[in-house]
Each structure stands twice: as structure tokens, then as C-alpha cells.
Amino acid sequence: MTTQKLSELYCLSCINAHTLVTELYEAVHERSGEPATLSEEVKNIRQKYLVKIRQELELIQSAVDEYNESRI
């Protein structure tokens, strides 16, 4: 893997994480624009997005691990 490809994977992961954070912001608001106020509902939404965001962050680690393995 080249450093260019590694950088591209970092970029992809960060863009995806950014998109998910934007979706999270929208998910914790009602269609009317009011913020969600039920603790359990917000907790469930937060946990759902936390899993997805962690997957994107794991891509960063996997990419750098693969990069370093290819250099051996």
C-alpha cells in the first residue's frame, strides 16, 4: 500500500464519520426542529451512531496496520 492510498483511506473514514455525526445531530431532533427530550430515546440513538462511528475509526487503524504490514 502506498502512502497516497493510506491517506485516501483516512480521508474516506473521516468523511464517513463526519456524515454520521451530521446524521446523529438530525436524529436527536424532531421533524419540527425541536430537540429530542426522552433520555432513553436519545441514549438508543447515540448508541446506534457510536457503533457506526467506531467502525469508521477502526478503518483508520486497519489501514495503517495494513500499510505497515505491506512494508515488511
CHARMM-style PDB file with segment names, atoms N, HN, CA, C and O in Angstrom:
ATOM      1  N   MET     1       0.852  -1.179   0.000  1.00  0.00      PROA
ATOM      2  CA  MET     1       0.000   0.000   0.000  1.00  0.00      PROA
ATOM      3  C   MET     1       0.895   1.238   0.000  1.00  0.00      PROA
ATOM      4  O   MET     1       1.921   1.280   0.678  1.00  0.00      PROA
ATOM      5  N   THR     2       0.496   2.219  -0.754  1.00  0.00      PROA
ATOM      6  HN  THR     2      -0.338   2.185  -1.305  1.00  0.00      PROA
ATOM      7  CA  THR     2       1.253   3.467  -0.818  1.00  0.00      PROA
ATOM      8  C   THR     2       0.759   4.440   0.258  1.00  0.00      PROA
ATOM      9  O   THR     2      -0.323   4.265   0.819  1.00  0.00      PROA
ATOM     10  N   THR     3       1.560   5.453   0.531  1.00  0.00      PROA
ATOM     11  HN  THR     3       2.439   5.594   0.075  1.00  0.00      PROA
ATOM     12  CA  THR     3       1.119   6.479   1.484  1.00  0.00      PROA
ATOM     13  C   THR     3      -0.083   7.243   0.924  1.00  0.00      PROA
ATOM     14  O   THR     3      -0.936   7.705   1.681  1.00  0.00      PROA
ATOM     15  N   GLN     4      -0.148   7.373  -0.399  1.00  0.00      PROA
ATOM     16  HN  GLN     4       0.545   6.998  -1.015  1.00  0.00      PROA
ATOM     17  CA  GLN     4      -1.299   8.030  -1.030  1.00  0.00      PROA
ATOM     18  C   GLN     4      -2.581   7.252  -0.742  1.00  0.00      PROA
ATOM     19  O   GLN     4      -3.604   7.838  -0.387  1.00  0.00      PROA
ATOM     20  N   LYS     5      -2.519   5.927  -0.896  1.00  0.00      PROA
ATOM     21  HN  LYS     5      -1.688   5.451  -1.184  1.00  0.00      PROA
ATOM     22  CA  LYS     5      -3.692   5.084  -0.625  1.00  0.00      PROA
ATOM     23  C   LYS     5      -4.070   5.158   0.851  1.00  0.00      PROA
ATOM     24  O   LYS     5      -5.252   5.211   1.191  1.00  0.00      PROA
ATOM     25  N   LEU     6      -3.071   5.162   1.722  1.00  0.00      PROA
ATOM     26  HN  LEU     6      -2.110   5.118   1.446  1.00  0.00      PROA
ATOM     27  CA  LEU     6      -3.326   5.284   3.157  1.00  0.00      PROA
ATOM     28  C   LEU     6      -4.051   6.589   3.460  1.00  0.00      PROA
ATOM     29  O   LEU     6      -5.026   6.613   4.211  1.00  0.00      PROA
ATOM     30  N   SER     7      -3.565   7.661   2.868  1.00  0.00      PROA
ATOM     31  HN  SER     7      -2.774   7.641   2.258  1.00  0.00      PROA
ATOM     32  CA  SER     7      -4.207   8.964   3.067  1.00  0.00      PROA
ATOM     33  C   SER     7      -5.643   8.958   2.551  1.00  0.00      PROA
ATOM     34  O   SER     7      -6.531   9.542   3.173  1.00  0.00      PROA
ATOM     35  N   GLU     8      -5.873   8.297   1.410  1.00  0.00      PROA
ATOM     36  HN  GLU     8      -5.152   7.823   0.905  1.00  0.00      PROA
ATOM     37  CA  GLU     8      -7.223   8.205   0.860  1.00  0.00      PROA
ATOM     38  C   GLU     8      -8.159   7.455   1.803  1.00  0.00      PROA
ATOM     39  O   GLU     8      -9.319   7.831   1.968  1.00  0.00      PROA
ATOM     40  N   LEU     9      -7.649   6.396   2.418  1.00  0.00      PROA
ATOM     41  HN  LEU     9      -6.706   6.090   2.285  1.00  0.00      PROA
ATOM     42  CA  LEU     9      -8.467   5.644   3.369  1.00  0.00      PROA
ATOM     43  C   LEU     9      -8.767   6.473   4.619  1.00  0.00      PROA
ATOM     44  O   LEU     9      -9.877   6.419   5.149  1.00  0.00      PROA
ATOM     45  N   TYR    10      -7.788   7.233   5.083  1.00  0.00      PROA
ATOM     46  HN  TYR    10      -6.887   7.276   4.652  1.00  0.00      PROA
ATOM     47  CA  TYR    10      -8.028   8.143   6.210  1.00  0.00      PROA
ATOM     48  C   TYR    10      -9.128   9.137   5.848  1.00  0.00      PROA
ATOM     49  O   TYR    10     -10.047   9.387   6.629  1.00  0.00      PROA
ATOM     50  N   CYS    11      -9.013   9.692   4.655  1.00  0.00      PROA
ATOM     51  HN  CYS    11      -8.267   9.489   4.021  1.00  0.00      PROA
ATOM     52  CA  CYS    11     -10.000  10.684   4.193  1.00  0.00      PROA
ATOM     53  C   CYS    11     -11.394  10.075   4.131  1.00  0.00      PROA
ATOM     54  O   CYS    11     -12.359  10.659   4.624  1.00  0.00      PROA
ATOM     55  N   LEU    12     -11.492   8.901   3.525  1.00  0.00      PROA
ATOM     56  HN  LEU    12     -10.708   8.426   3.125  1.00  0.00      PROA
ATOM     57  CA  LEU    12     -12.781   8.229   3.406  1.00  0.00      PROA
ATOM     58  C   LEU    12     -13.402   7.986   4.777  1.00  0.00      PROA
ATOM     59  O   LEU    12     -14.586   8.247   4.987  1.00  0.00      PROA
ATOM     60  N   SER    13     -12.605   7.492   5.693  1.00  0.00      PROA
ATOM     61  HN  SER    13     -11.643   7.280   5.522  1.00  0.00      PROA
ATOM     62  CA  SER    13     -13.100   7.216   7.034  1.00  0.00      PROA
ATOM     63  C   SER    13     -13.579   8.494   7.726  1.00  0.00      PROA
ATOM     64  O   SER    13     -14.638   8.510   8.353  1.00  0.00      PROA
ATOM     65  N   CYS    14     -12.804   9.543   7.608  1.00  0.00      PROA
ATOM     66  HN  CYS    14     -11.943   9.530   7.098  1.00  0.00      PROA
ATOM     67  CA  CYS    14     -13.188  10.803   8.252  1.00  0.00      PROA
ATOM     68  C   CYS    14     -14.437  11.411   7.629  1.00  0.00      PROA
ATOM     69  O   CYS    14     -15.289  11.944   8.339  1.00  0.00      PROA
ATOM     70  N   ILE    15     -14.549  11.333   6.309  1.00  0.00      PROA
ATOM     71  HN  ILE    15     -13.856  10.900   5.732  1.00  0.00      PROA
ATOM     72  CA  ILE    15     -15.754  11.832   5.639  1.00  0.00      PROA
ATOM     73  C   ILE    15     -16.973  11.043   6.103  1.00  0.00      PROA
ATOM     74  O   ILE    15     -18.019  11.621   6.400  1.00  0.00      PROA
ATOM     75  N   ASN    16     -16.832   9.720   6.164  1.00  0.00      PROA
ATOM     76  HN  ASN    16     -15.983   9.250   5.924  1.00  0.00      PROA
ATOM     77  CA  ASN    16     -17.953   8.891   6.617  1.00  0.00      PROA
ATOM     78  C   ASN    16     -18.323   9.202   8.064  1.00  0.00      PROA
ATOM     79  O   ASN    16     -19.506   9.278   8.397  1.00  0.00      PROA
ATOM     80  N   ALA    17     -17.324   9.382   8.925  1.00  0.00      PROA
ATOM     81  HN  ALA    17     -16.363   9.320   8.655  1.00  0.00      PROA
ATOM     82  CA  ALA    17     -17.588   9.721  10.326  1.00  0.00      PROA
ATOM     83  C   ALA    17     -18.284  11.082  10.413  1.00  0.00      PROA
ATOM     84  O   ALA    17     -19.214  11.258  11.199  1.00  0.00      PROA
ATOM     85  N   HSD    18     -17.837  12.026   9.614  1.00  0.00      PROA
ATOM     86  HN  HSD    18     -17.081  11.882   8.975  1.00  0.00      PROA
ATOM     87  CA  HSD    18     -18.452  13.352   9.597  1.00  0.00      PROA
ATOM     88  C   HSD    18     -19.919  13.252   9.187  1.00  0.00      PROA
ATOM     89  O   HSD    18     -20.782  13.883   9.797  1.00  0.00      PROA
ATOM     90  N   THR    19     -20.196  12.466   8.163  1.00  0.00      PROA
ATOM     91  HN  THR    19     -19.495  11.953   7.667  1.00  0.00      PROA
ATOM     92  CA  THR    19     -21.573  12.259   7.704  1.00  0.00      PROA
ATOM     93  C   THR    19     -22.420  11.652   8.817  1.00  0.00      PROA
ATOM     94  O   THR    19     -23.561  12.062   9.034  1.00  0.00      PROA
ATOM     95  N   LEU    20     -21.855  10.678   9.515  1.00  0.00      PROA
ATOM     96  HN  LEU    20     -20.929  10.346   9.339  1.00  0.00      PROA
ATOM     97  CA  LEU    20     -22.585  10.048  10.615  1.00  0.00      PROA
ATOM     98  C   LEU    20     -22.871  11.030  11.749  1.00  0.00      PROA
ATOM     99  O   LEU    20     -23.955  10.995  12.331  1.00  0.00      PROA
ATOM    100  N   VAL    21     -21.928  11.895  12.068  1.00  0.00      PROA
ATOM    101  HN  VAL    21     -21.047  11.923  11.596  1.00  0.00      PROA
ATOM    102  CA  VAL    21     -22.154  12.887  13.129  1.00  0.00      PROA
ATOM    103  C   VAL    21     -23.263  13.849  12.712  1.00  0.00      PROA
ATOM    104  O   VAL    21     -24.085  14.246  13.538  1.00  0.00      PROA
ATOM    105  N   THR    22     -23.288  14.221  11.447  1.00  0.00      PROA
ATOM    106  HN  THR    22     -22.620  13.899  10.776  1.00  0.00      PROA
ATOM    107  CA  THR    22     -24.373  15.080  10.950  1.00  0.00      PROA
ATOM    108  C   THR    22     -25.714  14.366  11.062  1.00  0.00      PROA
ATOM    109  O   THR    22     -26.712  14.958  11.474  1.00  0.00      PROA
ATOM    110  N   GLU    23     -25.727  13.078  10.686  1.00  0.00      PROA
ATOM    111  HN  GLU    23     -24.917  12.597  10.351  1.00  0.00      PROA
ATOM    112  CA  GLU    23     -26.952  12.290  10.810  1.00  0.00      PROA
ATOM    113  C   GLU    23     -27.386  12.180  12.269  1.00  0.00      PROA
ATOM    114  O   GLU    23     -28.577  12.247  12.573  1.00  0.00      PROA
ATOM    115  N   LEU    24     -26.425  12.013  13.161  1.00  0.00      PROA
ATOM    116  HN  LEU    24     -25.458  11.959  12.914  1.00  0.00      PROA
ATOM    117  CA  LEU    24     -26.733  11.935  14.593  1.00  0.00      PROA
ATOM    118  C   LEU    24     -27.404  13.223  15.061  1.00  0.00      PROA
ATOM    119  O   LEU    24     -28.405  13.185  15.775  1.00  0.00      PROA
ATOM    120  N   TYR    25     -26.852  14.352  14.657  1.00  0.00      PROA
ATOM    121  HN  TYR    25     -26.038  14.382  14.076  1.00  0.00      PROA
ATOM    122  CA  TYR    25     -27.444  15.638  15.028  1.00  0.00      PROA
ATOM    123  C   TYR    25     -28.905  15.699  14.585  1.00  0.00      PROA
ATOM    124  O   TYR    25     -29.779  16.124  15.342  1.00  0.00      PROA
ATOM    125  N   GLU    26     -29.152  15.273  13.365  1.00  0.00      PROA
ATOM    126  HN  GLU    26     -28.443  14.928  12.751  1.00  0.00      PROA
ATOM    127  CA  GLU    26     -30.522  15.284  12.848  1.00  0.00      PROA
ATOM    128  C   GLU    26     -31.401  14.271  13.582  1.00  0.00      PROA
ATOM    129  O   GLU    26     -32.583  14.526  13.813  1.00  0.00      PROA
ATOM    130  N   ALA    27     -30.827  13.127  13.945  1.00  0.00      PROA
ATOM    131  HN  ALA    27     -29.867  12.920  13.757  1.00  0.00      PROA
ATOM    132  CA  ALA    27     -31.597  12.072  14.610  1.00  0.00      PROA
ATOM    133  C   ALA    27     -32.044  12.465  16.014  1.00  0.00      PROA
ATOM    134  O   ALA    27     -33.058  11.966  16.500  1.00  0.00      PROA
ATOM    135  N   VAL    28     -31.306  13.346  16.663  1.00  0.00      PROA
ATOM    136  HN  VAL    28     -30.482  13.752  16.268  1.00  0.00      PROA
ATOM    137  CA  VAL    28     -31.700  13.761  18.020  1.00  0.00      PROA
ATOM    138  C   VAL    28     -32.566  15.019  18.003  1.00  0.00      PROA
ATOM    139  O   VAL    28     -32.706  15.720  19.006  1.00  0.00      PROA
ATOM    140  N   HSD    29     -33.133  15.275  16.845  1.00  0.00      PROA
ATOM    141  HN  HSD    29     -33.019  14.706  16.031  1.00  0.00      PROA
ATOM    142  CA  HSD    29     -34.102  16.367  16.703  1.00  0.00      PROA
ATOM    143  C   HSD    29     -35.364  15.828  16.054  1.00  0.00      PROA
ATOM    144  O   HSD    29     -35.320  14.904  15.242  1.00  0.00      PROA
ATOM    145  N   GLU    30     -36.471  16.411  16.421  1.00  0.00      PROA
ATOM    146  HN  GLU    30     -36.507  17.161  17.082  1.00  0.00      PROA
ATOM    147  CA  GLU    30     -37.763  16.060  15.823  1.00  0.00      PROA
ATOM    148  C   GLU    30     -37.859  16.730  14.451  1.00  0.00      PROA
ATOM    149  O   GLU    30     -37.071  17.617  14.123  1.00  0.00      PROA
ATOM    150  N   ARG    31     -38.823  16.299  13.672  1.00  0.00      PROA
ATOM    151  HN  ARG    31     -39.463  15.579  13.938  1.00  0.00      PROA
ATOM    152  CA  ARG    31     -39.029  16.905  12.347  1.00  0.00      PROA
ATOM    153  C   ARG    31     -39.285  18.409  12.459  1.00  0.00      PROA
ATOM    154  O   ARG    31     -38.956  19.176  11.554  1.00  0.00      PROA
ATOM    155  N   SER    32     -39.866  18.809  13.565  1.00  0.00      PROA
ATOM    156  HN  SER    32     -40.133  18.186  14.300  1.00  0.00      PROA
ATOM    157  CA  SER    32     -40.172  20.228  13.779  1.00  0.00      PROA
ATOM    158  C   SER    32     -38.925  21.049  14.096  1.00  0.00      PROA
ATOM    159  O   SER    32     -38.965  22.280  14.089  1.00  0.00      PROA
ATOM    160  N   GLY    33     -37.821  20.363  14.373  1.00  0.00      PROA
ATOM    161  HN  GLY    33     -37.788  19.363  14.379  1.00  0.00      PROA
ATOM    162  CA  GLY    33     -36.587  21.063  14.729  1.00  0.00      PROA
ATOM    163  C   GLY    33     -36.315  21.086  16.224  1.00  0.00      PROA
ATOM    164  O   GLY    33     -35.240  21.490  16.666  1.00  0.00      PROA
ATOM    165  N   GLU    34     -37.288  20.653  16.987  1.00  0.00      PROA
ATOM    166  HN  GLU    34     -38.162  20.324  16.628  1.00  0.00      PROA
ATOM    167  CA  GLU    34     -37.110  20.603  18.439  1.00  0.00      PROA
ATOM    168  C   GLU    34     -36.205  19.426  18.815  1.00  0.00      PROA
ATOM    169  O   GLU    34     -36.279  18.365  18.195  1.00  0.00      PROA
ATOM    170  N   PRO    35     -35.367  19.608  19.809  1.00  0.00      PROA
ATOM    171  CA  PRO    35     -34.506  18.501  20.225  1.00  0.00      PROA
ATOM    172  C   PRO    35     -35.303  17.402  20.919  1.00  0.00      PROA
ATOM    173  O   PRO    35     -36.283  17.667  21.616  1.00  0.00      PROA
ATOM    174  N   ALA    36     -34.863  16.166  20.714  1.00  0.00      PROA
ATOM    175  HN  ALA    36     -34.068  15.950  20.148  1.00  0.00      PROA
ATOM    176  CA  ALA    36     -35.483  15.033  21.408  1.00  0.00      PROA
ATOM    177  C   ALA    36     -35.213  15.193  22.901  1.00  0.00      PROA
ATOM    178  O   ALA    36     -34.122  15.603  23.299  1.00  0.00      PROA
ATOM    179  N   THR    37     -36.193  14.874  23.712  1.00  0.00      PROA
ATOM    180  HN  THR    37     -37.079  14.541  23.388  1.00  0.00      PROA
ATOM    181  CA  THR    37     -36.055  15.094  25.156  1.00  0.00      PROA
ATOM    182  C   THR    37     -36.189  13.824  25.988  1.00  0.00      PROA
ATOM    183  O   THR    37     -35.994  13.862  27.202  1.00  0.00      PROA
ATOM    184  N   LEU    38     -36.514  12.716  25.364  1.00  0.00      PROA
ATOM    185  HN  LEU    38     -36.673  12.685  24.377  1.00  0.00      PROA
ATOM    186  CA  LEU    38     -36.648  11.467  26.107  1.00  0.00      PROA
ATOM    187  C   LEU    38     -35.271  10.820  26.244  1.00  0.00      PROA
ATOM    188  O   LEU    38     -34.652  10.441  25.250  1.00  0.00      PROA
ATOM    189  N   SER    39     -34.803  10.698  27.477  1.00  0.00      PROA
ATOM    190  HN  SER    39     -35.306  11.006  28.284  1.00  0.00      PROA
ATOM    191  CA  SER    39     -33.460  10.190  27.733  1.00  0.00      PROA
ATOM    192  C   SER    39     -33.203   8.837  27.087  1.00  0.00      PROA
ATOM    193  O   SER    39     -32.157   8.631  26.472  1.00  0.00      PROA
ATOM    194  N   GLU    40     -34.131   7.933  27.220  1.00  0.00      PROA
ATOM    195  HN  GLU    40     -34.981   8.101  27.720  1.00  0.00      PROA
ATOM    196  CA  GLU    40     -33.943   6.588  26.678  1.00  0.00      PROA
ATOM    197  C   GLU    40     -33.858   6.616  25.148  1.00  0.00      PROA
ATOM    198  O   GLU    40     -33.052   5.901  24.553  1.00  0.00      PROA
ATOM    199  N   GLU    41     -34.680   7.431  24.531  1.00  0.00      PROA
ATOM    200  HN  GLU    41     -35.334   8.011  25.014  1.00  0.00      PROA
ATOM    201  CA  GLU    41     -34.654   7.560  23.070  1.00  0.00      PROA
ATOM    202  C   GLU    41     -33.309   8.105  22.596  1.00  0.00      PROA
ATOM    203  O   GLU    41     -32.715   7.576  21.656  1.00  0.00      PROA
ATOM    204  N   VAL    42     -32.840   9.149  23.240  1.00  0.00      PROA
ATOM    205  HN  VAL    42     -33.323   9.578  24.003  1.00  0.00      PROA
ATOM    206  CA  VAL    42     -31.554   9.752  22.875  1.00  0.00      PROA
ATOM    207  C   VAL    42     -30.414   8.756  23.118  1.00  0.00      PROA
ATOM    208  O   VAL    42     -29.487   8.655  22.314  1.00  0.00      PROA
ATOM    209  N   LYS    43     -30.491   8.032  24.220  1.00  0.00      PROA
ATOM    210  HN  LYS    43     -31.244   8.115  24.873  1.00  0.00      PROA
ATOM    211  CA  LYS    43     -29.469   7.030  24.518  1.00  0.00      PROA
ATOM    212  C   LYS    43     -29.405   5.980  23.415  1.00  0.00      PROA
ATOM    213  O   LYS    43     -28.315   5.622  22.969  1.00  0.00      PROA
ATOM    214  N   ASN    44     -30.546   5.485  22.973  1.00  0.00      PROA
ATOM    215  HN  ASN    44     -31.432   5.775  23.335  1.00  0.00      PROA
ATOM    216  CA  ASN    44     -30.595   4.476  21.917  1.00  0.00      PROA
ATOM    217  C   ASN    44     -30.036   5.009  20.599  1.00  0.00      PROA
ATOM    218  O   ASN    44     -29.288   4.320  19.906  1.00  0.00      PROA
ATOM    219  N   ILE    45     -30.401   6.213  20.273  1.00  0.00      PROA
ATOM    220  HN  ILE    45     -31.009   6.773  20.836  1.00  0.00      PROA
ATOM    221  CA  ILE    45     -29.892   6.839  19.045  1.00  0.00      PROA
ATOM    222  C   ILE    45     -28.379   7.003  19.147  1.00  0.00      PROA
ATOM    223  O   ILE    45     -27.650   6.661  18.216  1.00  0.00      PROA
ATOM    224  N   ARG    46     -27.914   7.519  20.262  1.00  0.00      PROA
ATOM    225  HN  ARG    46     -28.506   7.797  21.019  1.00  0.00      PROA
ATOM    226  CA  ARG    46     -26.486   7.740  20.475  1.00  0.00      PROA
ATOM    227  C   ARG    46     -25.703   6.440  20.357  1.00  0.00      PROA
ATOM    228  O   ARG    46     -24.652   6.402  19.717  1.00  0.00      PROA
ATOM    229  N   GLN    47     -26.206   5.385  20.964  1.00  0.00      PROA
ATOM    230  HN  GLN    47     -27.060   5.416  21.484  1.00  0.00      PROA
ATOM    231  CA  GLN    47     -25.511   4.097  20.918  1.00  0.00      PROA
ATOM    232  C   GLN    47     -25.439   3.555  19.500  1.00  0.00      PROA
ATOM    233  O   GLN    47     -24.419   2.999  19.091  1.00  0.00      PROA
ATOM    234  N   LYS    48     -26.509   3.717  18.761  1.00  0.00      PROA
ATOM    235  HN  LYS    48     -27.337   4.169  19.093  1.00  0.00      PROA
ATOM    236  CA  LYS    48     -26.539   3.256  17.364  1.00  0.00      PROA
ATOM    237  C   LYS    48     -25.450   3.952  16.546  1.00  0.00      PROA
ATOM    238  O   LYS    48     -24.728   3.312  15.782  1.00  0.00      PROA
ATOM    239  N   TYR    49     -25.344   5.252  16.714  1.00  0.00      PROA
ATOM    240  HN  TYR    49     -25.931   5.772  17.335  1.00  0.00      PROA
ATOM    241  CA  TYR    49     -24.345   6.003  15.958  1.00  0.00      PROA
ATOM    242  C   TYR    49     -22.936   5.785  16.485  1.00  0.00      PROA
ATOM    243  O   TYR    49     -21.975   5.837  15.718  1.00  0.00      PROA
ATOM    244  N   LEU    50     -22.802   5.547  17.758  1.00  0.00      PROA
ATOM    245  HN  LEU    50     -23.583   5.505  18.381  1.00  0.00      PROA
ATOM    246  CA  LEU    50     -21.492   5.273  18.332  1.00  0.00      PROA
ATOM    247  C   LEU    50     -20.872   4.034  17.695  1.00  0.00      PROA
ATOM    248  O   LEU    50     -19.680   4.022  17.389  1.00  0.00      PROA
ATOM    249  N   VAL    51     -21.664   3.008  17.496  1.00  0.00      PROA
ATOM    250  HN  VAL    51     -22.633   3.017  17.744  1.00  0.00      PROA
ATOM    251  CA  VAL    51     -21.183   1.779  16.849  1.00  0.00      PROA
ATOM    252  C   VAL    51     -20.708   2.090  15.430  1.00  0.00      PROA
ATOM    253  O   VAL    51     -19.631   1.654  15.022  1.00  0.00      PROA
ATOM    254  N   LYS    52     -21.502   2.837  14.688  1.00  0.00      PROA
ATOM    255  HN  LYS    52     -22.377   3.191  15.019  1.00  0.00      PROA
ATOM    256  CA  LYS    52     -21.157   3.158  13.299  1.00  0.00      PROA
ATOM    257  C   LYS    52     -19.900   4.024  13.225  1.00  0.00      PROA
ATOM    258  O   LYS    52     -19.044   3.799  12.370  1.00  0.00      PROA
ATOM    259  N   ILE    53     -19.786   4.999  14.104  1.00  0.00      PROA
ATOM    260  HN  ILE    53     -20.481   5.181  14.799  1.00  0.00      PROA
ATOM    261  CA  ILE    53     -18.622   5.888  14.099  1.00  0.00      PROA
ATOM    262  C   ILE    53     -17.370   5.114  14.499  1.00  0.00      PROA
ATOM    263  O   ILE    53     -16.303   5.326  13.923  1.00  0.00      PROA
ATOM    264  N   ARG    54     -17.485   4.234  15.462  1.00  0.00      PROA
ATOM    265  HN  ARG    54     -18.352   4.061  15.931  1.00  0.00      PROA
ATOM    266  CA  ARG    54     -16.336   3.406  15.855  1.00  0.00      PROA
ATOM    267  C   ARG    54     -15.852   2.553  14.697  1.00  0.00      PROA
ATOM    268  O   ARG    54     -14.648   2.343  14.546  1.00  0.00      PROA
ATOM    269  N   GLN    55     -16.769   2.058  13.875  1.00  0.00      PROA
ATOM    270  HN  GLN    55     -17.747   2.228  13.998  1.00  0.00      PROA
ATOM    271  CA  GLN    55     -16.373   1.265  12.707  1.00  0.00      PROA
ATOM    272  C   GLN    55     -15.522   2.099  11.754  1.00  0.00      PROA
ATOM    273  O   GLN    55     -14.537   1.609  11.201  1.00  0.00      PROA
ATOM    274  N   GLU    56     -15.897   3.335  11.569  1.00  0.00      PROA
ATOM    275  HN  GLU    56     -16.697   3.734  12.019  1.00  0.00      PROA
ATOM    276  CA  GLU    56     -15.111   4.218  10.703  1.00  0.00      PROA
ATOM    277  C   GLU    56     -13.736   4.489  11.307  1.00  0.00      PROA
ATOM    278  O   GLU    56     -12.739   4.526  10.586  1.00  0.00      PROA
ATOM    279  N   LEU    57     -13.679   4.676  12.602  1.00  0.00      PROA
ATOM    280  HN  LEU    57     -14.490   4.646  13.188  1.00  0.00      PROA
ATOM    281  CA  LEU    57     -12.397   4.919  13.251  1.00  0.00      PROA
ATOM    282  C   LEU    57     -11.521   3.675  13.223  1.00  0.00      PROA
ATOM    283  O   LEU    57     -10.297   3.780  13.159  1.00  0.00      PROA
ATOM    284  N   GLU    58     -12.126   2.518  13.270  1.00  0.00      PROA
ATOM    285  HN  GLU    58     -13.121   2.432  13.322  1.00  0.00      PROA
ATOM    286  CA  GLU    58     -11.370   1.271  13.164  1.00  0.00      PROA
ATOM    287  C   GLU    58     -10.759   1.129  11.774  1.00  0.00      PROA
ATOM    288  O   GLU    58      -9.688   0.540  11.624  1.00  0.00      PROA
ATOM    289  N   LEU    59     -11.431   1.662  10.762  1.00  0.00      PROA
ATOM    290  HN  LEU    59     -12.301   2.140  10.884  1.00  0.00      PROA
ATOM    291  CA  LEU    59     -10.875   1.635   9.411  1.00  0.00      PROA
ATOM    292  C   LEU    59      -9.532   2.350   9.382  1.00  0.00      PROA
ATOM    293  O   LEU    59      -8.613   1.909   8.691  1.00  0.00      PROA
ATOM    294  N   ILE    60      -9.407   3.431  10.112  1.00  0.00      PROA
ATOM    295  HN  ILE    60     -10.153   3.789  10.673  1.00  0.00      PROA
ATOM    296  CA  ILE    60      -8.136   4.156  10.170  1.00  0.00      PROA
ATOM    297  C   ILE    60      -7.041   3.246  10.725  1.00  0.00      PROA
ATOM    298  O   ILE    60      -5.947   3.169  10.166  1.00  0.00      PROA
ATOM    299  N   GLN    61      -7.340   2.566  11.813  1.00  0.00      PROA
ATOM    300  HN  GLN    61      -8.229   2.629  12.267  1.00  0.00      PROA
ATOM    301  CA  GLN    61      -6.340   1.678  12.418  1.00  0.00      PROA
ATOM    302  C   GLN    61      -6.024   0.504  11.501  1.00  0.00      PROA
ATOM    303  O   GLN    61      -4.860   0.136  11.341  1.00  0.00      PROA
ATOM    304  N   SER    62      -7.040  -0.077  10.907  1.00  0.00      PROA
ATOM    305  HN  SER    62      -7.986   0.222  11.037  1.00  0.00      PROA
ATOM    306  CA  SER    62      -6.826  -1.197   9.990  1.00  0.00      PROA
ATOM    307  C   SER    62      -5.967  -0.775   8.799  1.00  0.00      PROA
ATOM    308  O   SER    62      -5.098  -1.523   8.351  1.00  0.00      PROA
ATOM    309  N   ALA    63      -6.220   0.415   8.302  1.00  0.00      PROA
ATOM    310  HN  ALA    63      -6.926   1.023   8.666  1.00  0.00      PROA
ATOM    311  CA  ALA    63      -5.461   0.911   7.155  1.00  0.00      PROA
ATOM    312  C   ALA    63      -3.987   1.087   7.502  1.00  0.00      PROA
ATOM    313  O   ALA    63      -3.119   0.665   6.738  1.00  0.00      PROA
ATOM    314  N   VAL    64      -3.701   1.690   8.621  1.00  0.00      PROA
ATOM    315  HN  VAL    64      -4.406   2.032   9.242  1.00  0.00      PROA
ATOM    316  CA  VAL    64      -2.298   1.902   8.985  1.00  0.00      PROA
ATOM    317  C   VAL    64      -1.623   0.575   9.314  1.00  0.00      PROA
ATOM    318  O   VAL    64      -0.441   0.394   9.022  1.00  0.00      PROA
ATOM    319  N   ASP    65      -2.361  -0.353   9.921  1.00  0.00      PROA
ATOM    320  HN  ASP    65      -3.321  -0.205  10.159  1.00  0.00      PROA
ATOM    321  CA  ASP    65      -1.799  -1.682  10.181  1.00  0.00      PROA
ATOM    322  C   ASP    65      -1.454  -2.376   8.866  1.00  0.00      PROA
ATOM    323  O   ASP    65      -0.380  -2.960   8.727  1.00  0.00      PROA
ATOM    324  N   GLU    66      -2.375  -2.307   7.902  1.00  0.00      PROA
ATOM    325  HN  GLU    66      -3.248  -1.833   8.015  1.00  0.00      PROA
ATOM    326  CA  GLU    66      -2.130  -2.920   6.599  1.00  0.00      PROA
ATOM    327  C   GLU    66      -0.938  -2.251   5.903  1.00  0.00      PROA
ATOM    328  O   GLU    66      -0.101  -2.920   5.297  1.00  0.00      PROA
ATOM    329  N   TYR    67      -0.878  -0.927   6.003  1.00  0.00      PROA
ATOM    330  HN  TYR    67      -1.558  -0.383   6.495  1.00  0.00      PROA
ATOM    331  CA  TYR    67       0.240  -0.190   5.408  1.00  0.00      PROA
ATOM    332  C   TYR    67       1.566  -0.680   5.984  1.00  0.00      PROA
ATOM    333  O   TYR    67       2.510  -0.945   5.239  1.00  0.00      PROA
ATOM    334  N   ASN    68       1.637  -0.799   7.289  1.00  0.00      PROA
ATOM    335  HN  ASN    68       0.871  -0.584   7.894  1.00  0.00      PROA
ATOM    336  CA  ASN    68       2.880  -1.218   7.932  1.00  0.00      PROA
ATOM    337  C   ASN    68       3.215  -2.671   7.625  1.00  0.00      PROA
ATOM    338  O   ASN    68       4.389  -3.011   7.478  1.00  0.00      PROA
ATOM    339  N   GLU    69       2.220  -3.523   7.525  1.00  0.00      PROA
ATOM    340  HN  GLU    69       1.266  -3.246   7.644  1.00  0.00      PROA
ATOM    341  CA  GLU    69       2.468  -4.925   7.167  1.00  0.00      PROA
ATOM    342  C   GLU    69       3.004  -5.045   5.744  1.00  0.00      PROA
ATOM    343  O   GLU    69       3.835  -5.908   5.460  1.00  0.00      PROA
ATOM    344  N   SER    70       2.537  -4.192   4.862  1.00  0.00      PROA
ATOM    345  HN  SER    70       1.862  -3.491   5.092  1.00  0.00      PROA
ATOM    346  CA  SER    70       2.988  -4.262   3.474  1.00  0.00      PROA
ATOM    347  C   SER    70       4.417  -3.765   3.310  1.00  0.00      PROA
ATOM    348  O   SER    70       5.038  -3.999   2.273  1.00  0.00      PROA
ATOM    349  N   ARG    71       4.936  -3.092   4.306  1.00  0.00      PROA
ATOM    350  HN  ARG    71       4.431  -2.902   5.148  1.00  0.00      PROA
ATOM    351  CA  ARG    71       6.289  -2.550   4.235  1.00  0.00      PROA
ATOM    352  C   ARG    71       7.334  -3.510   4.777  1.00  0.00      PROA
ATOM    353  O   ARG    71       8.533  -3.244   4.687  1.00  0.00      PROA
ATOM    354  N   ILE    72       6.885  -4.625   5.341  1.00  0.00      PROA
ATOM    355  HN  ILE    72       5.912  -4.841   5.414  1.00  0.00      PROA
ATOM    356  CA  ILE    72       7.819  -5.596   5.933  1.00  0.00      PROA
ATOM    357  C   ILE    72       8.491  -6.412   4.849  1.00  0.00      PROA
ATOM    358  OT1 ILE    72       9.310  -7.281   5.149  1.00  0.00      PROA
TER     359      ILE     72
END
